[in-house]
Amino acid sequence: MYQIIGIFLLALLLRTVNLENYPVGLHVDEIKVGWNAESLIHTLKDDQGNFLPVYYNTFGDYRPTGILYLSIPAILIFNNSVFAIRVTSSLFGSLTVFAVFLLVNILTKPKRNIGIWAALILAISPWHIEVSRATSEVAISTFFILFAIYFYFRYFKEVKLKYFSLTLLMVIISYLLYHSARILLPIYLSLTFFYCLKKYKKVIIAPLIFSILLTLIFSLNKNSLERFSQVSIFKSENVIYELEKSNEPKIIVYSRNLIKEYGKYLSTDFLIGESARPYRYLTVGVGLLNYIDVILLVYGTFLIFNKKDFRLIILFLLISPLPAILTIEDSPNLHRAFYMIPFISMIEGYAISQIKHKKIILTILAIGVAYFVYSYFAKSNLHIPYQKNLYIDSPTYRNIGYIELAKKLEGYEKQYDLIYVTNFPDNLYPWYAFLNNKKPSDFNTKSFTFNSNERRYENIIFTDKRCPSDYVFKENSKNILVIDAEGCGVESKIKDGLPIELIEKITRPDNSNVYYLLKSI
């Protein structure tokens, strides 16, 4: 037992050390979790005024709100900090090693230590660490999905009410966290059902039926389908174009594109290369897996084909990318395919258990995790990774500079009559409100607007203009501060005689500009 505790502590260390500062920046998805959790604490509403919401609508995506509620304890304990926003995801990511350990042990003999090896691989997985540290609902959802499968196994073995109840509870929570869980969990439980039916000669179908019914109920809700309608492969420009030009039946065009997408998730370019998206989760010079992981994965898969009890894990792995292949945005998507990781870890764990010279494997694994840790902390401040052919949309890369600007506004708001802040690429208001400890009941009510991306709070106007200096200073207003985004040609405006003064720049760690702070003269 001390081994799994040690692995958990290692996982926790890798997912929480310097969490306040790494990953660099604070992405819009993260700050929305923090501010809406804070809003729920004080008002029982999100920042859009919805009472105890099940979904949160940012841009028609209707994100499940389970992570908002689970983040409340951390914010109550650690106050309004970046650490408070991220620690819930990091904690559940660390706790997932127990789920992997228990699930493997119920499929194999604990004495073989396959569960220990699998848990260790998950603990040091670059893919799992990167996502767990970044306020991710899928990292939390993975914990509950694995325990749903585990408790379903236990219910088959012992037929106790507590395992039935725990299975249903895990299903419900996972469904409230991430859309993909609603697709995959009924399939996972179906495979578990047929496996246990053959092994235990029992028909225990209630948890499976419950998950299927719950999926159907959620699918009837219009909001739950909005995100899929935005990113569906069936509505992608390439597929529509192919349908128009090829004159082939839809089933052939759709099947070809789905197979092509599926292949991406099993490719080395995705697993150890540079094709995974979104870029904001990636570490420069490191793949989602280390090279040794791929070798162990291939070797373990080969070995498992001769072992009936463990073939189920391969099936779990093979179906895990299904929600991801149905979408085209940011493809191949490491976030939507995240459920692959625990099953990859289990297969690797099986491979290690069959290798005699384990010290050699441990040495290679240690070198791999050491290089990842070095790269993660030493290179995460690179605005654009050093690969020449790897382009990143710079304005949207983890919203670097937002924290600094949000905190500066607190000091500037008393110095100026009006402050105009650009919303490009994302509205600054949640950073400003959360990090400056604004009262949700006051801020959300005063600043809320129904018809545009603009908000106003006191003398601060969060405008949807990328370059508010283009029009604000033409009104000859005095004592105003304007914050322009990069690319607004500020230096040219000053040279052309616009009565403004550049008082400060906010830059990224690589000295590229994020914001220009301008005042009238």
N, C-alpha and C positions, 0 to 999 in steps of 0.2 A: 504493500500500500504506500510505503514511503516513496517509491519510485514515481508513481503517478502524481503525488503531491509535489515532488521536486520538479516534474515536468510542467505542472500547472504554474509553479512559481517562476520557472523560466519563461513560459508563455506570457505571464503577466508582466514580467520585467521587459520583455521585448515589445510589448504593446502599450506600456505606460511610461517608460523612461523618457523624460523631456517631452511629454505629450503636449504641453502647452505651446511648444514652439515647432514641433514636427508632427505632421507635415507642415511645411512653411505656408503661411497664409491661412485664411479661414474661408472656405468655399461657401457660396450662397446656400447650398443645401444644408450645410452644417449650422450656419447662423440662424436659419429659419427654424431649425429644431430647437435651438436655445431660446430664441425669443418667444416662440409659440408655447414652449413648455412653461416659460416664465408667465406668459399670459394666462395659461390654464391654471397655474397656481393661484393667481390673484383674482381672476375673473370667471373661471370655468369656461372661457371662450378663447378661440384663437384670435389672431390679430385682425381677422376679417369679420369678427363678430359672431362666428358660428358657435353655438353652445355644445360643448363636449363633442367635437366633430369626430367622425369616423374617417373622413377624407379631408385633405388640405389641397386647395386648388391654387397652384402657382401660375401655370400657363396652360390650363386645360388638362393637366396631367393627373389630378386627383390622387395625390399620394396618400397611402394608408398612414394613419396617424399613431399607430402603436408605439413608435419610437418616441413620440412627444411625451406620452404618459410614462414610459419607462425611464425617461430622462429626468423626470421631476425630482426623484430622491437625490440625484447627484447635484442638481442645481440648488436644492435646499441645503445640502451639506457644504458644497464648495463655492456657493454664491455664483455671481455672474462672471464666469471666467471661461476661457477656451478649454481648459482642462475639464470643467464641469460638463461642457457640451460633448466632449469626446470620450469621457471615461466609461460611460455605459456600454458603448459599442466595444471598447477595448476589454472591458470586464467579461462580457458575454463571449467575445472571441476567445479569451483565455479559458473560460469555463468549458468551451466546446471540447477541449482535450478529454474531459471526463466522459462526454457523450460518445466520442470516438472509442475510447477505452472500453466502455461498457458494452457498446454495440458489437465490437469485435469479439469480446469475451463471450457473448451469448451465442456467437456463431462458431467459435473455436474453443479449444481447451485453454483456459487461462495460463496453465503451466508453460505453454509454448511462448508466452510473452509477446504474441503478435500485437495485442492491444497496447502494450507499452511502447513498442516500436512505432506503431501507427500514431499514437498520441504525440510522440516525440517529433515525428515528421511534420505533423500539423503545427506543433508549437513553434517550429523554426521555419515554416513555409513563408517565403517572401510575399507571395500572393495574399495569404491569409493575414499576415501582419500589416501589410499596406492598407488593406481595406478595413481591417478592424480598428486601426488608429484614426480613421477618417469619418467618424460619425455615420456609420453605415447600418441601415436597417437590415440589409441582407446578412450581415455578420451575426446579428442577433437572431434573425429568423432561422439561420442554419442550426443554431443551438437547439431551438424548440422543435424543428423538424426531425433532427436526429433522435431527440428524446421521445418524440411521438412514435417513431419507428421502434425504438427500444422498448417502450412500455407496451406497445402492441405485441411484441415478441413475448414479453413477460406475461401478458394477459393470456396468450395462447398456452404458455407453459404451466401457469399456476391458476388461471381462471379466478382471479380475485378482483373484487369490485374496485379496489384502490387503483389497480393498473388500468382498468377500463376508464375510470374517472380521469386519471392522469393522462391517458392517451387523448381523450377528448379535450382536456384543458390545453395540452400542447398544440393540438390542431387549431383550436380557436385563436390562441395567441399568435401562432405563426401566420395565420390568415390576416390578422390585423396589422402585420408588419410589412409584408411585401407581396406584390401581385403574383409573382412567379410561384409562390408557395401554393397558391390555389390551383395551379395546373399540375405541379409535380407531386404534391403530397398524396392525392388519391392514387397516382400511379405507383409511388413508393409503397403505399399500404396495400395495393393490389398485389404487387410482387411478393410482399411479406405474407399476405394471406395465402397465396398458392404455395409458397415455400412451406409455411407452417401446416397447411392442410395436408400436405404430403408427409411431413415429418412427424406431426403429432396426431394425425388422424382425427382432428377436431374441426368443426365448422363454427368459427367465431368471426362473424362478419359485421357486427354492429358498428365498430369504429370505422371500418371502411365505408359502410353505407353513410355514416354520419359525415365523413369528409366529402363524399360525392355530393350529398344533398347540400352541404354548406357551400361547395363550389358552385352548384347550380343557383343557389340563392344569391350569392354574390354576383354571378354572371347576369342576373336579371336586373341588377342595379346599374343604371346608365353610367353613373360616375366611375364604377369599377372598370369599365371598358374604354374610358376616354383615352387613357395613356396608350393602350394597345392600338387604338384607331389612329393615333398620331405616328406611331413608329412601325406599323405593320408592314411586313415584307410584301404583302399582297397589294399594298397601295404605293409601293416605291416607284419612282420614275422609271427605273430600269425594267422592272417587271411589266409595268403598264405599256412601255414602249415595245417590249418584246412581244406582248400579246397582240399589239396592233400590227406589227411588221411580220411576225412569223406565221400567222394564220394557223397556229397549232392550238389544240384544245387546252383549256385552262389547266386541266389536271397535269398535263405534261410540262407546261411552262412553270407552274407552281412547284411541281415535284423536282424539276431540275434545279431550280433556284434554292429550294430547301436543302437538297443534298449538297449543293455547293456551299451553302452557309454552314451546314453541319460539319463538313470537312475542315472548315477553318478552325473549329474548336479542338480538333484532334491533331492539328498541324504543329510542327516544331516552331514555325514562325510565330504562332500564338503563344505557345507554352514557354519557349525560351528565347524567342525573337523579339521583334519590336512592333508587331502588328496589333497588339491588344489595345483596346480603348476602354474608357477615356484615359487620356494621357496623364491626367492629374493624379492618378493612383500609381503611376510607374516610377521606378527608381532607375536612374541613369546607369547603364552598364549591366543591369541585372534583369533577367527574365522573370516571368511569373513563377517559374520553377528553376532550380539549379540544374546543371547538366547531369549530376548524379541522380537527381529525381527522375529524369526521363529514362535513364538506364534501369533504375530500380522498377519503374512503372512497367516498362516493356518486359523485363525479366519476371516480375511478379505476375503479370497477366499470363505469360506463357505457363508458369507453374500452376496457376489457379485453374486452368482448363482441365487439369487432372484431379481437381478437388471439388467435389459436388457442393460441399457446405459453403464454400466461399465464392462460388460463381455468382451468387446473388449480388455481391458487391460490384462485380463487373457490369451487371445489368443496371444497377443503380447509377454507376458512372456514365454508362452509355445514354441513359435517358436524361441525365442532368442538364445537358445543353438545350433541350427541347424548347423551353421558353425563349432562349436567346436566339435560336435560328428563326423564330417567327417574327423577329424584329430586324430592322435594317439600320437604324440610327446608331452611330458609334459602334459599328460592327468590325471585327468580332469583339463582343462586349464582355470584359472580365467581370463586371458587376452582375450581369444577368446570368452568367455561367458560373457564378461563385459556388453553387452547390456541388460542383465537381470536386472541389478541394478535399473534403473529408474522405471521399471514396478513393481518390488518388492516394491519400495518406495511408488508407487501409491496405491498398494493394502493395504500396511500397513497404509497409510494415511486414506484410507477409513475405515479401522477397528477402528482407533483412533477416527474418527468422530462419530462413533456409541457408543463409551464408555462414560458413564456418568462421572465417576471419573477420569477426565483427569489429575488432579494433581498427582495422583498416577503414571500414565503412564509417565508423564514428569519427575518425580523423578527417576523412573527406567531407563529411557533413559539417564538422566544426569549421573547417576552412571555408566552406560555402556560406555558412551563416555569418562568419566573421567578415567576409568580403561584403555580404549584403548589408550588414550593420554599418560598416565603414561607408559604403556608397550611399546609404540612406541618409546618414547624418552629415556627410561631407559634401554631397552633391545635390541635396534637395533644394538648395538655394539657387541653383541654376535656373534662370528664367526659361531658357530654351536648351534642352539637352544637346550635348556636343556632337551628336551624329549629324553629319552634313545633310543627309537626306530626310531627316526627321523634323517635320514642321509642326509647330504648335500654334494654335490660335492665341496669340499672346494676351489679348485683353481678358480672356476668360480663364486663364490658367491659375486656378485656386484663389482668385480675388486678392492677390498680394497687394498690400498697401491700404486695404480697407480698414484694418484694425487701427493703423496709425492715424488715418484721416478721421475716423469716428471719434477717437480720443482727442484729437486736436480741436474738433468742432466744439467740444465742451468748453474749451478756453476761449475760442473765437466768438462764440455766440453773444457774449456780453460786450464785445468791442465794436460790433457792427449793427446797423439798423436792419439790414437784410443780408442773408447769406443764400446764394444759389448753388446747389450741389447737383452735378450731373448724375443721372442714373445709369450711365453707361459703364460697363455692360449690365450691371445689376443695381437696383435701387439700394442706396446706402442705409435706408432707415432702420433695418433690423440690427445692423452693427452699431449704429449710433444709439438706439434705444437700449439694447441689451448691455453693451459694454459701459454705458454711462448710467446704468441703474435707473432708467426712467420707469415711472409707474405705468404698467400696462393699461389700467383703467383710464388714466389721463391721456397717455400718448395715443393709444389706438382709437380712442373716441375723437380726439381733436384732429388727428392726421388722416383719418380714413377717408378714402374717396372711392366712389363706385365706377367712375367713367373714364379714368385714365391712369397712367402710371405715376402721376404726380401726387405728392403729399406735401402738406405744410404743417409744421409744428412750431409754434411761437414765431420766431423770425427766420426760421430755416425753411427754405423751399427746395424740396427734392424734385428736380425737374427732369422730364424725359428727353431734354435736349442734350446731345453729346457735348456741345460747345455753347453753353449759355452765355458766354462772353460775346457771342455774335450779335445778340439782341439786347442784353441787359444794359450794357454801357452806352448804347445808342440813345437810351432814354435820359441820359445826363443825370442819373441818380447819383447821390453822394453817399459816402460812408457805407458802401456795400462791398461784400466779399463774394467772389465767384470762383467756383472750382470747376475747371475744365478737365476733360479726359485727355489722354494722350492722342496725338494726331490732330490737334485743333489749331496748329500753326500759331501758337502764342507769340513766339519770337517775331514772326512776320507782322503780326498785328501791332506790336509795340514799335517796330521799325516804321510802320505805315502811319504812325502818329496817333493811334487810338489812346485816349487818356487813361491808361492803365499802368499798373506797376506789378511786376512779378515779385511776390514777397517770399514764395517758398515753392519747392518742388517736393513731391513724394515719389520716391523711386523704389525699384525692386533691388534685391541684393546684388544683381548684376549691373546696377546703375541705369537700367532702362527706366524711362519715365512712366508713371502711372497717372499722376494728377499734377495740375498747375494751379496754384492758389494766387488769385489776382485781386487787386483792389483798385478802386477808382482814385484818380488824382486830379 
